[in-house]
Amino acid sequence: MFCLFSTVSAADGDNVPGKKPAPPRVDVPNPEPPLADDGGGGGGGGVDDGAGDTRDPVREEKPGKPGKPGKPGPPRIAAKSPPVLLGTSGKFVILTKAGVSSVPPSVITGNVGVSPIAAAAMTGFGLTMDSSNNFSQSAQVTGKCFGADYASPTPSMLTTAISDMEAAYTDAAGRPPTSGAHINVGGGLITGMTLTAGVYTWGTDINFASDIYLKGSSKDNFLLQSTGNVIVGSGAKVIFINDGSNGRDDPGPSAANVVWQVAGYVDAGTTSALKGTFLVKTHAVFKTGASLLGRVLSQTACTLDSAVITASVRQGPPPVV
């Protein structure tokens, strides 16, 4: 046995005659920040456990043929430190500044809010005002709908949530990539790729015509940054894979720990299935039958065409704090 974080020397008995030479020391890059879905009332994920990642930061080995060694996979680099907090914006499954429209029947699980625009910008929902005048309800929404022109304290609550949304966007956009290998992966064309935990950044659109895979555990965090747009093909899915690092019973990555920071717009193709919190500078469109397990926090508008949007909730036991 040897420790990857110990200094290897002859004094430690590693080069004693009759013994095989010890493997070379592996230097670990500085860990990167994890992400959080700070959603009060239903989100709650992405808590920094403060314990660090106990797995060896070495390359995963792909299985080889009998009698032949496997090929080394990409390096696995843990992402730990302060989370990206959504603050009170995490209380919403959809929060926008310029409105939300639905072509029925959309199915939304969680709260919907618009501000500073008035509630009239929530169209296609058939809203019914509650007797308190603080919120309205819709047959398409399992939750409450809030507009900036509703009775107090709703306006101030929404102003704070919008401010928190903008702060979260700025924080996420400012995170450095985990390593050079996490910059402009695939030139933005990531169809079929498997990404492990970390901070990825693209100076292009992120585009996938069919499925992509996020591989890790329920403790892992993913941040995907784009200075352009996120364009998803019809039927394309984000699929989670449990890497086994936290046990076989671990559910694998959690949508509450996946954040997309998008400087442009999001275009989710028909029947596509996405996961994660989308911090969007402009607008988000979910075409016919598209779905999202996560949140849409848009600084302009969100358009739904018979879409299914469900607030993300942490899976499995929370990390030890």
Sequence and secondary structure as in RCSB ss.txt:
>XXXX:A:sequence
MFCLFSTVSAADGDNVPGKKPAPPRVDVPNPEPPLADDGGGGGGGGVDDGAGDTRDPVREEKPGKPGKPGKPGPP
RIAAKSPPVLLGTSGKFVILTKAGVSSVPPSVITGNVGVSPIAAAAMTGFGLTMDSSNNFSQSAQVTGKCFGADY
ASPTPSMLTTAISDMEAAYTDAAGRPPTSGAHINVGGGLITGMTLTAGVYTWGTDINFASDIYLKGSSKDNFLLQ
STGNVIVGSGAKVIFINDGSNGRDDPGPSAANVVWQVAGYVDAGTTSALKGTFLVKTHAVFKTGASLLGRVLSQT
ACTLDSAVITASVRQGPPPVV
>XXXX:A:secstr
   TTS   GGGTTT TTS            B    B  TTTT B    SS   S  SEEE    TTS   EEEE
   B SS    GGGGGEEEEESSEEEEES  EEESEEEE SS GGGEESS  EE TTSS EE TTEES EEETTS
STTHHHHHHHHHHHHHHHHHHHHT   SSGGGBSGGGGB TT EEESEEEEESS EEESS EEEEE TT  EEEE
ESS EEE TT BEEEEE STT TTS    GGGEEEEESS EEE TT EEEEEEEESS EEE TT EEEEEEEESS
EEEEES EEE     SS    
